[in-house]
Amino acid sequence: MSKDQVASLLPEYLAMSQAFPHLQAGSQKDLIFDAIRRNRDLPRDVELTSVVANFICWDETGGHSRVLQGGNAALPSILDTENFHSKLFRTDASRLLGRAIQPNYSTTTSRYLRALYHGLSSRDPIVRCAYMVAFELHAAEMIQALWTTLVRTFDARTDLEYFQVHVGGEDPAEKYHGEMTSRLISELVPADCNSRFLAEFDRAYGLSLEWCRNLVGIDSLDGDGRPEVEHSGRCHCGAVKFYVRAPAEISAVKCNCSICQMSGFLHMLVADDKLRIECGEERLTTYQFNKNIARHTFCRVCGVKPFYRPRSNPSGFSVNVRCLDKTTIESIRIDDFDGENWDLAIRSLQAD
């Protein structure tokens, strides 16, 4: 990477570093309020994810290292916020660039942090666990890669304090973050839910990976080699919001089966890892009929079906193009599909 590319990336990374520990610690609040509202004891899964989230925040804000160095007597010094890890990063980055930097909460980074918070605060403990583990395992790789890039790009020494704390030195913290969060898997994921956990982990890891790709300007490509953009979408009332990666020139399918004719659904088929739900997953309800293969998901509030698992691609999604924000769409090509004669039509399509 050039120095200019790195200079534009560092404020985005600083924003993530600054916001993440607070999002992590605050991600459990709705689960606590749910226990208050229901007047019930806290479930063990909430206790487990809360203690890990709170420790990560405590470590990222410098508290853990202070106590290790000075014992309980060092506790009053945690008010020195210059020991926050994001502040260490700001100092390292500012020294390399020769000027002070400020966090940049761009659309890309803000969207990433909101989606990350949505996963970390999920009511489903398997989803929460997947997002916590995926973030920490990705962080170790990401920090090491950024450190290597900075040393190479700026011909700098390797003793940058932020990176020494996380992945360098004699006893780096990031290794323990990964081990600690990974232990949640054996505590929270039953054996019969392994495949669901792995699917959620892939989605969560892909979220962080996509953020990095966006920052360094690496374009994603679809199966035909066309560059992809991130489209945002929602149901009618906005309770369900999502993002999907697909070309700006969309290829859609209009189906004449009974449910598509009634709902006006306009199909865009995508792989499972291309779609990310920002919020409202708990508002979705599922309807199945006939062969009971397709899983039609509707918003319980407004009744709109923004995406679903189709019979032709049950491991992926069909996205309703009519639910996408038009600002990222350059063109739409619509082909007809004879859903009234589904078996014959799908054989013809597969042959083509």
C-alpha positions as CSV (number, residue, x, y, z in Angstrom):
1,M,0.0,0.0,0.0
2,S,1.1,3.6,-0.7
3,K,1.5,6.1,2.2
4,D,-1.6,7.9,0.9
5,Q,-3.7,4.7,1.0
6,V,-2.5,4.0,4.6
7,A,-3.1,7.6,5.6
8,S,-6.8,7.3,4.6
9,L,-7.2,3.9,6.2
10,L,-5.8,4.8,9.7
11,P,-8.6,7.2,10.8
12,E,-11.1,4.5,9.9
13,Y,-9.3,1.9,11.9
14,L,-9.0,4.4,14.8
15,A,-12.8,4.8,14.8
16,M,-13.3,1.1,15.0
17,S,-10.7,0.8,17.8
18,Q,-12.3,3.6,19.7
19,A,-15.9,2.4,19.4
20,F,-15.6,-1.4,19.6
21,P,-14.9,-1.9,23.3
22,H,-17.9,0.3,24.3
23,L,-20.2,-1.5,21.8
24,Q,-19.0,-4.8,23.2
25,A,-19.7,-3.9,26.8
26,G,-23.1,-2.3,25.9
27,S,-24.2,-5.1,23.7
28,Q,-25.8,-7.0,26.6
29,K,-28.0,-4.2,27.9
30,D,-31.2,-5.3,26.1
31,L,-30.7,-8.8,27.4
32,I,-30.6,-7.4,30.9
33,F,-33.6,-5.3,30.4
34,D,-35.4,-8.3,29.0
35,A,-34.7,-10.2,32.3
36,I,-36.0,-7.1,34.2
37,R,-39.2,-6.9,32.1
38,R,-39.9,-10.6,32.5
39,N,-38.9,-10.5,36.2
40,R,-36.6,-13.6,35.8
41,D,-33.1,-14.7,36.7
42,L,-30.4,-13.9,34.2
43,P,-29.8,-16.9,31.9
44,R,-26.3,-18.4,32.1
45,D,-25.6,-17.6,28.4
46,V,-26.1,-13.9,29.2
47,E,-23.7,-14.2,32.2
48,L,-21.1,-15.8,30.0
49,T,-21.2,-13.4,27.1
50,S,-21.4,-10.5,29.5
51,V,-18.3,-11.4,31.5
52,V,-16.3,-11.8,28.3
53,A,-17.6,-8.6,26.8
54,N,-16.9,-6.6,29.9
55,F,-13.4,-8.0,30.3
56,I,-12.5,-7.1,26.7
57,C,-13.7,-3.6,27.3
58,W,-11.7,-3.5,30.6
59,D,-8.6,-4.7,28.8
60,E,-9.0,-2.3,25.8
61,T,-9.4,0.6,28.1
62,G,-6.1,-0.2,29.8
63,G,-7.5,-1.4,33.1
64,H,-6.2,-4.9,33.0
65,S,-2.6,-3.9,32.3
66,R,-2.7,-1.2,35.1
67,V,-3.8,-3.8,37.7
68,L,-1.2,-6.3,36.5
69,Q,1.5,-3.7,36.9
70,G,0.5,-2.0,40.1
71,G,-2.1,-4.2,41.8
72,N,-5.3,-2.8,43.3
73,A,-3.4,0.4,44.3
74,A,-3.2,1.2,40.6
75,L,-7.0,1.3,40.2
76,P,-7.4,5.1,40.7
77,S,-5.0,5.6,37.7
78,I,-7.5,4.1,35.2
79,L,-8.9,7.6,34.9
80,D,-5.8,8.3,32.8
81,T,-7.6,7.6,29.5
82,E,-4.3,7.9,27.6
83,N,-3.8,4.2,28.3
84,F,-6.9,3.3,26.3
85,H,-5.7,1.1,23.4
86,S,-7.3,3.4,20.9
87,K,-5.2,6.2,22.3
88,L,-2.0,4.1,21.9
89,F,-3.0,3.5,18.3
90,R,-3.7,7.2,17.7
91,T,-0.2,8.0,19.1
92,D,1.5,5.3,16.9
93,A,-0.4,6.4,13.7
94,S,0.1,10.1,14.3
95,R,3.9,9.6,14.8
96,L,4.1,7.6,11.5
97,L,2.1,10.2,9.6
98,G,3.8,13.2,11.2
99,R,0.5,14.8,12.1
100,A,-2.4,14.1,14.6
101,I,-5.3,12.0,13.3
102,Q,-9.0,12.0,14.3
103,P,-11.3,9.0,14.0
104,N,-13.3,8.8,10.8
105,Y,-16.8,7.3,11.2
106,S,-17.4,7.0,7.5
107,T,-20.5,5.4,6.0
108,T,-18.5,2.2,5.5
109,T,-17.2,2.0,9.1
110,S,-20.4,3.2,10.7
111,R,-22.4,0.5,8.8
112,Y,-19.9,-2.1,9.9
113,L,-20.0,-1.1,13.6
114,R,-23.8,-1.2,13.6
115,A,-23.9,-4.6,11.9
116,L,-21.3,-5.8,14.4
117,Y,-23.3,-4.5,17.4
118,H,-26.4,-6.2,16.0
119,G,-24.7,-9.6,16.1
120,L,-23.0,-9.0,19.5
121,S,-26.4,-8.1,21.0
122,S,-28.5,-10.9,19.4
123,R,-31.0,-12.6,21.7
124,D,-29.7,-15.9,20.2
125,P,-26.7,-17.0,22.3
126,I,-25.3,-19.0,19.3
127,V,-25.3,-15.8,17.2
128,R,-23.7,-13.8,20.0
129,C,-21.0,-16.4,20.5
130,A,-20.3,-16.6,16.8
131,Y,-19.8,-12.8,16.5
132,M,-17.6,-12.6,19.6
133,V,-15.4,-15.4,18.5
134,A,-15.2,-14.3,14.8
135,F,-14.3,-10.7,15.8
136,E,-11.5,-11.7,18.1
137,L,-10.0,-14.3,15.7
138,H,-10.2,-11.9,12.8
139,A,-8.7,-9.1,14.9
140,A,-5.5,-11.1,15.6
141,E,-5.0,-11.5,11.8
142,M,-6.0,-8.0,11.0
143,I,-3.7,-6.3,13.6
144,Q,-0.7,-8.4,12.5
145,A,-1.3,-7.6,8.9
146,L,-1.7,-3.9,9.6
147,W,1.5,-3.9,11.7
148,T,3.5,-5.5,8.9
149,T,2.1,-3.0,6.4
150,L,3.0,0.0,8.5
151,V,6.5,-1.2,9.1
152,R,7.0,-1.9,5.4
153,T,5.3,1.2,4.1
154,F,6.9,3.7,6.4
155,D,10.2,1.9,6.9
156,A,9.4,2.1,10.6
157,R,10.7,0.2,13.5
158,T,8.5,-2.6,14.9
159,D,8.2,-1.3,18.4
160,L,4.9,0.5,17.9
161,E,3.2,0.3,21.3
162,Y,-0.4,-0.5,20.2
163,F,0.8,-3.5,18.1
164,Q,3.3,-4.7,20.8
165,V,0.4,-4.9,23.3
166,H,-1.9,-6.8,21.0
167,V,0.2,-9.2,18.9
168,G,3.9,-8.4,19.7
169,G,6.1,-8.6,22.8
170,E,6.6,-11.6,25.0
171,D,3.0,-12.1,26.1
172,P,0.6,-10.5,23.6
173,A,-3.0,-10.0,24.7
174,E,-4.8,-10.9,21.4
175,K,-3.9,-14.6,21.8
176,Y,-5.8,-14.7,25.1
177,H,-8.8,-12.8,23.7
178,G,-9.1,-15.4,21.0
179,E,-8.8,-18.3,23.5
180,M,-11.2,-16.7,25.9
181,T,-13.9,-16.1,23.4
182,S,-13.4,-19.5,21.7
183,R,-14.1,-21.2,25.1
184,L,-17.6,-19.9,24.8
185,I,-18.2,-22.4,22.0
186,S,-18.1,-25.4,24.3
187,E,-20.3,-23.6,26.8
188,L,-23.0,-22.2,24.5
189,V,-23.1,-24.3,21.4
190,P,-24.8,-27.8,21.7
191,A,-23.4,-30.5,19.4
192,D,-26.6,-30.5,17.3
193,C,-26.1,-26.8,16.6
194,N,-22.5,-27.0,15.3
195,S,-23.5,-26.4,11.7
196,R,-25.7,-23.4,12.6
197,F,-22.8,-21.9,14.7
198,L,-20.4,-22.4,11.8
199,A,-22.8,-20.6,9.4
200,E,-23.2,-17.7,11.8
201,F,-19.4,-17.6,12.4
202,D,-18.8,-17.4,8.6
203,R,-21.2,-14.6,8.3
204,A,-19.7,-12.7,11.2
205,Y,-16.1,-13.3,10.0
206,G,-17.1,-12.2,6.6
207,L,-18.5,-9.0,8.0
208,S,-15.1,-8.0,9.4
209,L,-13.3,-9.2,6.3
210,E,-15.6,-7.1,4.1
211,W,-14.9,-4.0,6.1
212,C,-11.2,-4.5,5.6
213,R,-11.6,-5.0,1.9
214,N,-13.7,-1.9,1.6
215,L,-11.0,0.1,3.4
216,V,-8.1,-1.0,1.3
217,G,-10.2,-0.7,-2.0
218,I,-10.3,-4.4,-2.9
219,D,-13.4,-4.9,-4.9
220,S,-15.5,-8.0,-4.4
221,L,-16.4,-9.9,-7.5
222,D,-19.4,-12.1,-8.2
223,G,-19.2,-15.5,-9.9
224,D,-19.0,-14.0,-13.3
225,G,-16.1,-11.6,-12.4
226,R,-18.3,-8.5,-12.2
227,P,-17.5,-6.0,-9.4
228,E,-20.0,-5.9,-6.6
229,V,-21.3,-3.1,-4.4
230,E,-23.2,-3.2,-1.1
231,H,-26.9,-2.6,-1.5
232,S,-29.0,-1.7,1.5
233,G,-32.6,-2.9,1.8
234,R,-35.5,-3.0,4.2
235,C,-39.1,-4.1,4.6
236,H,-41.9,-1.5,4.2
237,C,-42.0,-0.4,7.9
238,G,-38.2,-0.5,8.3
239,A,-38.2,-3.0,11.2
240,V,-36.1,-5.4,9.1
241,K,-33.0,-3.9,7.5
242,F,-30.3,-5.7,5.6
243,Y,-27.3,-5.4,3.2
244,V,-26.5,-7.5,0.2
245,R,-23.5,-7.6,-2.0
246,A,-24.3,-7.9,-5.7
247,P,-23.4,-6.1,-9.0
248,A,-24.7,-2.6,-9.5
249,E,-26.2,-4.0,-12.8
250,I,-28.7,-6.4,-11.3
251,S,-30.0,-9.5,-13.0
252,A,-33.5,-10.3,-11.6
253,V,-36.2,-12.9,-12.2
254,K,-39.9,-12.4,-12.4
255,C,-41.8,-15.6,-11.4
256,N,-45.5,-16.4,-12.1
257,C,-46.0,-18.9,-9.3
258,S,-49.0,-18.4,-7.0
259,I,-47.1,-16.6,-4.1
260,C,-44.9,-14.5,-6.4
261,Q,-47.8,-13.3,-8.4
262,M,-49.7,-12.3,-5.3
263,S,-46.7,-10.6,-3.5
264,G,-45.0,-9.1,-6.6
265,F,-41.6,-10.5,-5.5
266,L,-38.8,-9.7,-7.9
267,H,-35.9,-12.2,-7.4
268,M,-32.2,-11.7,-7.1
269,L,-30.4,-14.9,-6.1
270,V,-27.3,-14.6,-3.9
271,A,-25.1,-16.9,-1.9
272,D,-25.6,-17.1,1.8
273,D,-22.5,-15.0,2.7
274,K,-23.6,-12.1,0.5
275,L,-26.6,-11.1,2.7
276,R,-26.2,-9.5,6.2
277,I,-29.1,-8.6,8.4
278,E,-28.6,-5.3,10.2
279,C,-31.6,-5.4,12.4
280,G,-35.1,-6.9,12.8
281,E,-34.2,-10.6,12.5
282,E,-36.5,-11.3,15.5
283,R,-39.4,-9.6,13.5
284,L,-39.2,-12.2,10.7
285,T,-41.7,-15.0,10.6
286,T,-41.5,-18.0,8.3
287,Y,-44.2,-19.5,6.0
288,Q,-43.9,-22.8,4.1
289,F,-46.2,-24.6,1.8
290,N,-46.4,-27.4,-0.9
291,K,-42.9,-29.1,-0.8
292,N,-41.9,-27.2,2.4
293,I,-38.4,-26.6,1.0
294,A,-38.6,-22.8,0.5
295,R,-38.7,-20.8,3.7
296,H,-40.6,-17.6,3.0
297,T,-39.7,-15.0,5.6
298,F,-42.0,-12.0,6.2
299,C,-41.9,-9.0,8.5
300,R,-44.5,-9.6,11.2
301,V,-45.2,-5.8,11.4
302,C,-45.8,-4.9,7.7
303,G,-46.1,-8.2,6.0
304,V,-43.4,-7.5,3.4
305,K,-41.0,-10.3,2.3
306,P,-37.6,-8.6,1.7
307,F,-35.7,-11.9,1.2
308,Y,-36.2,-15.7,1.8
309,R,-34.6,-19.1,1.3
310,P,-35.9,-20.3,-2.1
311,R,-36.6,-23.8,-3.2
312,S,-34.1,-23.5,-6.1
313,N,-31.3,-22.3,-3.7
314,P,-32.2,-23.3,-0.1
315,S,-28.6,-22.7,1.2
316,G,-28.7,-19.1,-0.2
317,F,-31.1,-16.3,-0.5
318,S,-33.5,-14.7,-3.0
319,V,-33.6,-11.0,-2.4
320,N,-36.6,-8.9,-3.3
321,V,-35.1,-6.2,-5.7
322,R,-38.2,-4.0,-5.0
323,C,-36.9,-3.7,-1.3
324,L,-33.5,-2.4,-2.3
325,D,-32.4,1.2,-2.1
326,K,-32.3,2.4,-5.7
327,T,-29.3,4.7,-5.3
328,T,-26.8,1.8,-5.7
329,I,-28.6,0.2,-8.7
330,E,-27.4,1.2,-12.1
331,S,-29.7,-1.1,-14.1
332,I,-32.1,-4.1,-13.7
333,R,-32.5,-6.8,-16.3
334,I,-35.6,-8.9,-15.7
335,D,-36.0,-12.4,-17.0
336,D,-39.2,-14.4,-16.7
337,F,-39.4,-17.8,-14.9
338,D,-42.3,-20.2,-15.3
339,G,-42.9,-20.9,-11.6
340,E,-46.4,-22.4,-12.4
341,N,-44.4,-25.3,-14.0
342,W,-41.5,-25.2,-11.6
343,D,-40.0,-28.6,-12.2
344,L,-39.9,-28.2,-15.9
345,A,-38.7,-24.7,-15.7
346,I,-35.9,-25.4,-13.3
347,R,-34.6,-28.3,-15.4
348,S,-34.6,-26.0,-18.4
349,L,-32.7,-23.4,-16.4
350,Q,-30.1,-25.9,-15.1
351,A,-29.6,-27.2,-18.7
352,D,-28.9,-23.6,-19.9
